[in-house]
Amino acid sequence: MPKLTKIYTKTGDDGTTALGSRRRVPKDDLRIEAYGTVDELAAFIGLALAADPDQSLVKPLRSIQNQLFHLGSDLAFPEEDKKQFEVPRIEERHILALEELIDGYADELGPLENFILPGGTPAAAALQTARAVCRRAERVLVSLARVEKVNPLNQQFLNRLSDALFIIGRIENKLKGVEDPLWDSHA
């Protein structure tokens, strides 16, 4: 684990930043955009946690935050540099855990009969915001994968995670007795 003794280094003042392997790239590099968006996603899940979700959701959301740090670490190292470093990565077990979570909560909710609007409890609204950020992270990752090799499980993980965040937001509303706001297609 890295030990941070000083928060600012001034090395990024020139518009570059270091990847995990210490290779310097521009701050607008697609790889930086990808793991920066993953970091933003983890922060929105933190916001959802700060909004006092149902206690039963805290452990799975904390687990997801940790997995997002695995993903950020995975993205911070280009594939060719990973041979030199022991890097936490997204693994198939992370995807399977999300699928199990989704299936369990989906059984509690039943079928969705209309599109819902983000909202309900503050935690549910934050989770729907996190879902939208997750979709953006996935789009950036797709762009990155067109130009550089990336762990193919990363894209699968983000695709499942957006579904998981959607359903966890809905479960939060159900557990708190709040109706999901429905889309009125005639509004």
Secondary structure, 3 states (H helix, E strand, C coil): CCCCCCCCCCHHHHCEEECCCCCEEECCCHHHHHHHHHHHHHHHHHHHHHCCCCHHHHHHHHHHHHHHHHHHHHHHCCHHHCCCCCCCCCCHHHHHHHHHHHHHHHHHHCCCCCCECCCCCHHHHHHHHHHHHHHHHHHHHHHHHHHCCCCHHHHHHHHHHHHHHHHHHHHHHHHCCCCCCECCCCC
